């Protein structure tokens, strides 16, 4: 049986979380790894597509780059060479995850939808 790896300590040791997808081979839905990066207070660099823009706020929690554009990736990473910029974007990402994507928020929003549906019937 393969050994399982706890990814959280690896993410916490990183400076940036990156998810680049080649749309010719794969399309992202809403990638959990972006939320995981942000929960670890990492700024994110991800390619535009799928639900990525619903999670990452460009310029505030990280950068959304065009797919298949290495120059845009390099530009984003150069911007994140400044530790203060990385910390600011990472902190904003963590705050966003806590406010918008927590289990408590998910439960509350789901209950609200059910209550609205019950009230309509």
C-alpha positions as CSV (number, residue, x, y, z in Angstrom):
1,X,0.0,0.0,0.0
2,X,1.4,3.4,-0.9
3,X,2.5,5.7,1.9
4,X,0.2,8.7,2.5
5,X,1.7,12.1,2.6
6,X,0.4,14.9,4.8
7,X,0.5,17.9,2.4
8,X,-0.1,20.6,4.9
9,X,3.4,20.8,6.3
10,X,4.8,20.9,2.8
11,X,2.4,23.8,1.9
12,X,3.3,25.6,5.1
13,X,7.0,25.5,4.2
14,X,6.3,27.0,0.7
15,X,6.3,30.7,-0.2
16,X,3.7,30.5,-3.0
17,X,0.9,28.1,-4.0
18,X,0.8,27.5,-7.7
19,X,-1.8,25.8,-9.9
20,X,-1.3,26.0,-13.6
21,X,-3.7,24.0,-15.9
22,X,-3.3,23.4,-19.6
23,X,-6.8,23.7,-21.0
24,X,-5.9,21.5,-23.9
25,X,-5.8,18.5,-21.5
26,X,-7.8,19.4,-18.4
27,X,-10.3,21.9,-17.1
28,X,-10.5,22.9,-13.4
29,X,-13.8,23.1,-11.6
30,X,-13.2,24.7,-8.3
31,X,-9.9,23.4,-7.2
32,X,-9.7,22.6,-3.5
33,X,-5.9,23.1,-3.5
34,X,-6.4,26.8,-4.0
35,X,-8.5,27.0,-0.8
36,X,-5.8,24.8,0.9
37,X,-3.0,27.2,-0.2
38,X,-5.0,30.2,1.0
39,X,-5.8,28.5,4.3
40,X,-2.0,28.1,4.8
41,X,-1.7,31.8,4.2
42,X,0.0,31.3,0.8
43,X,-0.4,33.8,-2.0
44,X,-1.7,32.0,-5.1
45,X,-0.6,32.0,-8.7
46,X,-3.2,30.1,-10.9
47,X,-4.2,30.0,-14.5
48,X,-7.5,31.5,-15.5
49,X,-10.2,28.9,-16.0
50,X,-12.9,26.9,-14.2
51,X,-13.8,28.2,-10.8
52,X,-10.3,29.7,-10.1
53,X,-11.5,33.3,-10.3
54,X,-14.3,32.5,-7.8
55,X,-11.7,31.6,-5.2
56,X,-8.6,33.8,-6.0
57,X,-9.1,37.5,-6.1
58,X,-6.5,38.8,-8.6
59,X,-4.1,41.3,-7.0
60,X,-5.6,40.7,-3.5
61,X,-5.1,37.1,-2.6
62,X,-2.8,36.2,-5.5
63,X,-2.6,36.3,-9.3
64,X,-4.7,34.8,-12.0
65,X,-2.7,34.4,-15.2
66,X,-3.8,33.4,-18.7
67,X,-3.3,29.7,-19.5
68,X,-0.2,28.8,-21.4
69,X,1.5,32.1,-20.7
70,X,4.9,31.6,-19.0
71,X,5.7,35.3,-19.1
72,X,2.6,36.1,-17.0
73,X,3.7,33.4,-14.5
74,X,7.2,34.9,-14.3
75,X,5.7,38.4,-13.8
76,X,3.5,37.2,-11.0
77,X,6.3,35.4,-9.3
78,X,8.6,38.4,-9.6
79,X,5.9,40.5,-7.9
80,X,5.9,37.9,-5.1
81,X,9.6,38.1,-4.6
82,X,8.9,40.8,-2.1
83,X,8.2,39.1,1.2
84,X,5.9,41.8,2.4
85,X,3.8,41.4,-0.7
86,X,3.6,37.6,-0.2
87,X,2.6,38.0,3.4
88,X,-0.1,40.6,2.6
89,X,-1.6,38.5,-0.2
90,X,-1.3,35.3,1.9
91,X,-3.0,36.9,4.9
92,X,-5.8,38.2,2.7
93,X,-6.3,34.8,1.3
94,X,-6.5,33.2,4.7
95,X,-9.0,35.8,5.8
96,X,-11.1,35.1,2.7
97,X,-11.1,31.3,3.3
98,X,-12.1,31.8,6.9
99,X,-14.9,34.3,6.0
100,X,-16.2,32.8,2.7
101,X,-15.3,29.1,2.6
102,X,-15.5,27.8,6.2
103,X,-17.6,24.8,7.2
104,X,-19.8,27.0,9.3
105,X,-20.4,29.3,6.3
106,X,-21.2,26.3,4.1
107,X,-23.7,24.9,6.6
108,X,-25.3,28.3,7.1
109,X,-25.7,29.0,3.4
110,X,-27.1,25.4,2.7
111,X,-29.6,25.8,5.5
112,X,-30.7,29.2,4.2
113,X,-31.3,27.6,0.7
114,X,-33.4,24.8,2.3
115,X,-35.4,27.3,4.4
116,X,-36.1,29.4,1.3
117,X,-37.3,26.4,-0.6
118,X,-39.6,25.3,2.3
119,X,-41.0,28.8,2.6
120,X,-41.9,28.7,-1.2
121,X,-43.8,25.5,-0.9
